[in-house]
């Protein structure tokens, strides 16, 4: 009964605004990097940066690939990351669902959209860890410089030789996280049940 009532319920005015704002943040996140890696060493006092967007990889990839060659790490190339072709469409679809939820106000659609966004975010984190693990451990044994396998953290710092690495989310990643958080807040605090939805729930339980 409670579950049916929850599904048939509707978002109130504030809930609709939060879902609409979430849709906007999801769309805007596509134009900013989601995650970044900064490397600092004495020979590179200005630092080296790699930024991961939803659809591309930016930064000094040319220099990083030259350095990675000496330790046997695979080349960083957008063609090696099929996710980059899919993620923009997935984010765009979830943003559309969030906007549709704001319009229709239906709790069932709100739940589906929030679950889809959360699952996509969790899958993205898993894939990020997968690639960091693969690039750091699948090293060429014939590389000029031998180093033990390593895994850069998704968030944190790591020291490799004379390089200090700093990794973490960037603006796009924060916008994505805030959008998902707004959906959860809307479901938790800003939903209502009118007579029509309550009646529909009661008839369904009969």
Secondary structure, 3 states (H helix, E strand, C coil): CHHHHHHHCEECHHHHHHHHHHHHHHHHHCCCCCEEEEEEECCEEEEEEEEECCCCEEECHHHHHHHHHHHCCCCCCHHHCCHHHHHHHHHHHHHHHHHHHHHHCEHHHHHHHHHHHHHHHHHHHHHHHHHHHHHHHCCCCCCCCCCCCCCCCCCEEEEECCEEEEEEECHHHHHHHHHHHHHHHHHHHCEECCHHHHHHHHHHHC
